[in-house]
Amino acid sequence: MTPEPLNEADVVAQLCQGDNEALVRLYDQYSGLVYGIAMRVLRNRTAAEDVVQEVFLHLWRRPTSFDAQRGRLAPWLAVIARHKAIDVLRKEKFEVDPEGNSVPQSAPSPAPAHFSADGDKAKQLMAQLPPQQREALEFAFLDGLTHVEIAARTGEPLGTIKSRIRLGLMFLRKELTV
């Protein structure tokens, strides 16, 4: 069963008033998206679950950091998740044990069941994109590359990369609001 679409501005306003149920509704709606992005960047279930927790804790502590007039909540959460996941990767690069060896990553743990439905829908939608748009979106949002880095990697002009990302996001937004 697909959750009912939320009026994001109203739910965030409730969150600003300290309504715990508003956070639960937002978590139910968007945790799969946040987990999927974190998992793609980190490739570690435990670390991805930690990022999900951090993202929603950030939203709980600072709900006014989201401005409904500037855009929708899902892309905003996706950017926050990506940034927090990249922060985890950066932190891991500098963590070493006393003998100077890198700290090994923990073994992956099974993903919670409610993440799989959202992940499946995202995979289906991504598969419907033209290959060049899908590749640009994956580089940008899942691998953490900038538009300039994507253009350099693919050998395409910067404007072309920006257009592919914009068109891909427009398609995903349209399909996710249905």
MOPE-V77267 format. One record per pair of residues at least 24 apart in sequence whose ideal C-beta (glycine too) atoms are under 7 Angstrom apart, sorted by the first residue. I is the first residue (numbers start at 1). J is the second residue. D is the distance in whole Angstrom. If there is no record, write none. Layout:
I_J_D + I_J_D
This chain:
3_28_6 + 3_29_5 + 8_68_6 + 8_72_7 + 8_73_4 + 9_68_4 + 12_63_5 + 12_66_6 + 12_68_7 + 15_63_4 + 16_63_5 + 16_64_6 + 23_56_7 + 23_60_5 + 26_59_7 + 27_56_6 + 30_73_7 + 30_74_6 + 30_77_5 + 31_115_7 + 32_114_7 + 32_115_5 + 32_117_7 + 32_118_2 + 32_119_6 + 33_74_6 + 33_77_7 + 33_78_6 + 33_118_6 + 34_77_6 + 34_81_4 + 35_115_5 + 36_118_7 + 36_119_5 + 36_122_6 + 37_78_6 + 37_81_4 + 37_82_6 + 37_85_7 + 37_141_6 + 37_142_7 + 38_81_5 + 38_85_5 + 40_142_4 + 41_82_6 + 41_85_4 + 41_86_6 + 41_89_7 + 41_142_6 + 41_144_6 + 42_85_5 + 42_88_6 + 42_89_7 + 44_105_5 + 44_106_7 + 44_108_6 + 45_108_4 + 45_109_5 + 45_111_6 + 46_106_5 + 46_109_5 + 47_88_6 + 51_81_6 + 51_84_5 + 51_85_5 + 51_88_6 + 54_84_5 + 55_80_5 + 55_81_5 + 55_84_6 + 74_176_7 + 78_141_7 + 82_141_6 + 82_144_6 + 86_144_5 + 125_172_6 + 125_175_5 + 129_168_5 + 129_171_6 + 132_164_6 + 133_164_5 + 133_167_6 + 133_168_4 + 134_168_7 + 136_161_6 + 136_164_4 + 136_165_5 + 136_168_7 + 137_165_6 + 137_168_5 + 140_165_6
